[in-house]
Amino acid sequence: MLPFLLVYLALALFYLATQQRRLPAHFLIKALPILLLAIWNSNSSGWVVAALLFSAVGDIALALDGERYFVIGLGAFLLGHLCYIAAFLQNPAFQPVSLLPIIIILLLGGVVTWQLWPHLGKLKVPVVVYIVVSMGMGVSASLQRPFSWLAVVGAITFMLSDTGIAVDKFLRPFPHRDFLVMGSYYLAQLLITLGFVLSQTRL
């Protein structure tokens, strides 16, 4: 596992360090860490692999300019979240430890929706659907049995990364947006997949 983690971190840091330079095929460089995660999980759950592949498609789409590509990216990540939900709900159970993260996830999703709603324009429906599904992914991670804090923290971090994109696009730009959004995104995907894999080995 350690060599994989080192390669993953190296690829993620390389993209974070070079994303402002717009290197040739930068959109593929952006997706490389996630594709590596998909390869690493190839012997795990097919749902997790599918989630990662859809995420890679979303990465590429969001690296391109234009509202059309934004909607494509949104759709790809939506499908990725649905695949994560399917993976987490293979053996669900509500446990006392699940309550706190579920409350945090619902509050976060509600506040984000309330803040964004007046600014979404014609994208109200797709954005709100996406927020609801991302909340569902976080709740389903909280219901995974056995419970995994890695997966839950990863799901919440994913929501925070998505929130950064939404705030920058619909409310106001903020400093170091690209680094913060992509750094939290790479961390989220790593925590989710590690949490899922390690929890399954305990079954």
Protein Blocks (a to p, Z undefined) as FASTA:
>chain_A
ZZmmmmmmmmmmmmmmmmmnopghklmmmmmmmmmmmmmmmmmcfklmmmmmmmmmmmmm
mmpgcjklmmmmmmmmmmmmmmmmmmmmmmgcddfklmmmmmmmmmmmmmmmmmmmmmnm
mmlmmmmmmmmmmmmmmmmmmmpccddfklmmmmmmmmmmmmmmmmmmmmogcehklmmm
mmmmmmmmmmmmmmmmmmmmmZZ
